[in-house]
């Protein structure tokens, strides 16, 4: 069963990437968040979806050293994503413990982008 988009805006539709086996790791991650953490991410989804941009680099930015991978940021939560047409696909979710994202997390997002989009 296909997962509903996380947010449908006038500029972009925010979607969690579904894998060929029917699983949706980012969707499951989002479902596991407490209401406060989820609400903060939802605000970012709404801003990007409706305005087409998030100017605050503390909330959204391009991942250094990546090929068109961006990250939604909320405290220690990072949602790696990419754009395809009017869709923003959430590729990988991580709760980071250090200042920088791990290279394995960036590589996973890049691999999902190449394999499934």
C-alpha positions in Angstrom: 0.0 0.0 0.0 1.4 3.3 -1.0 2.2 5.8 1.8 0.5 9.2 1.7 2.8 12.2 1.0 4.1 13.8 4.2 2.9 17.2 2.8 1.4 18.4 -0.5 2.1 22.1 -1.1 1.7 24.5 -4.0 5.4 24.3 -5.0 6.5 20.8 -3.9 5.1 17.5 -2.6 7.2 16.0 0.2 7.3 12.1 0.0 9.1 9.4 2.0 10.8 7.1 -0.5 9.2 3.7 -0.7 11.6 0.8 -1.5 10.7 -1.9 -4.0 10.0 -4.4 -1.2 7.2 -2.1 0.0 9.1 -0.8 3.1 9.4 2.9 3.8 12.3 3.4 6.3 12.0 7.2 6.5 8.2 6.9 6.9 8.6 4.5 9.7 11.2 6.8 11.3 8.8 9.8 11.0 6.0 7.7 12.6 8.2 6.9 15.5 8.9 10.5 16.5 7.2 12.2 19.4 4.6 14.8 18.6 6.9 17.8 19.3 9.7 16.5 17.0 7.3 15.6 14.2 5.6 19.0 14.5 8.9 20.8 14.0 9.6 18.8 10.9 6.1 19.3 9.6 6.6 23.1 9.7 9.7 22.7 7.5 7.8 20.5 5.1 5.0 23.1 4.9 7.5 25.9 4.3 9.3 24.1 1.5 6.1 22.7 0.0 4.3 26.0 -0.1 7.1 28.6 -0.5 9.6 26.5 -2.5 12.5 27.5 -0.3 13.7 27.5 3.3 16.1 30.3 3.8 17.2 29.3 7.3 20.3 27.1 6.8 19.7 25.8 10.4 16.6 24.1 9.1 17.5 23.1 5.5 20.7 23.0 3.4 22.6 21.1 0.8 24.8 18.4 2.2 28.5 19.1 1.7 30.3 16.7 -0.7 27.1 15.3 -2.1 25.4 15.3 -5.5 22.1 17.2 -5.0 21.4 15.7 -1.6 19.8 18.1 0.9 18.9 17.8 4.6 16.0 18.8 6.7 17.4 19.6 10.2 15.7 19.7 13.5 18.0 19.4 16.6 19.8 16.1 16.1 17.4 14.7 13.5 18.5 14.8 9.8 16.3 13.8 6.9 18.3 13.5 3.7 16.4 14.2 0.6 16.5 15.1 -3.1 14.4 16.9 -5.7 12.7 15.2 -8.7 10.3 17.5 -10.6 7.8 18.8 -8.1 8.5 16.0 -5.6 11.0 16.1 -2.7 11.9 12.5 -1.8 13.0 11.8 1.8 15.7 9.2 1.2 17.3 8.5 4.6 16.7 9.5 8.3 19.3 9.7 11.0 19.7 11.0 14.5 23.2 12.3 14.5 25.5 12.4 17.5 28.3 14.5 16.2 28.6 17.7 14.3 29.0 16.1 10.8 26.9 13.5 9.1 28.6 10.2 8.7 29.8 9.4 5.2 27.8 6.1 5.3 24.6 8.1 5.7 25.4 10.3 2.8 26.4 7.3 0.7 23.1 5.5 1.5 21.1 8.5 0.4 23.1 8.8 -2.8 22.6 5.1 -3.5 18.8 5.3 -2.9 18.7 8.3 -5.2 20.6 6.4 -8.0 18.7 3.1 -7.6 15.1 4.2 -7.1 14.7 7.7 -8.6 
